């Protein structure tokens, strides 16, 4: 987790169900939560509850190809992707220009 905290944007590692298994400091700020509260929570329930992103995520996991960027209320974007070689899932949380954390 210390290496993740070096990033200037939020990073969350997700399991194949979309649950947060690691989250850096910048991610907790953007999600307005603390790390202990966020761990094991489904990311989509926290930031995109009224969308079909869970379906897109599941389809991407099944296909082994996930790479999508979605705007989130609150002034940031969520970039979901799957690293094929390591078979790990990641979410990059970035503040939009003029957005609030």
Secondary structure in CASP SS format (residue, H / E / C, confidence):
PFRMAT SS
TARGET T0000
AUTHOR 0000-0000-0000
METHOD secondary structure of the structure
MODEL  1
X C 1.00
X C 1.00
X C 1.00
X H 1.00
X H 1.00
X H 1.00
X C 1.00
X C 1.00
X C 1.00
X E 1.00
X E 1.00
X E 1.00
X E 1.00
X E 1.00
X C 1.00
X C 1.00
X C 1.00
X C 1.00
X E 1.00
X E 1.00
X E 1.00
X E 1.00
X E 1.00
X C 1.00
X H 1.00
X H 1.00
X H 1.00
X H 1.00
X H 1.00
X H 1.00
X H 1.00
X C 1.00
X C 1.00
X C 1.00
X H 1.00
X H 1.00
X H 1.00
X H 1.00
X C 1.00
X C 1.00
X C 1.00
X E 1.00
X H 1.00
X H 1.00
X H 1.00
X H 1.00
X H 1.00
X C 1.00
X C 1.00
X C 1.00
X C 1.00
X C 1.00
X H 1.00
X H 1.00
X H 1.00
X H 1.00
X H 1.00
X H 1.00
X H 1.00
X H 1.00
X H 1.00
X H 1.00
X H 1.00
X C 1.00
X C 1.00
X C 1.00
X E 1.00
X E 1.00
X E 1.00
X E 1.00
X E 1.00
X E 1.00
X C 1.00
X C 1.00
X C 1.00
X E 1.00
X E 1.00
X E 1.00
X E 1.00
X E 1.00
X E 1.00
X E 1.00
X E 1.00
X C 1.00
X C 1.00
X C 1.00
X C 1.00
X E 1.00
X E 1.00
X E 1.00
X E 1.00
X E 1.00
X E 1.00
X E 1.00
X E 1.00
X C 1.00
X C 1.00
X C 1.00
X C 1.00
X C 1.00
X C 1.00
END
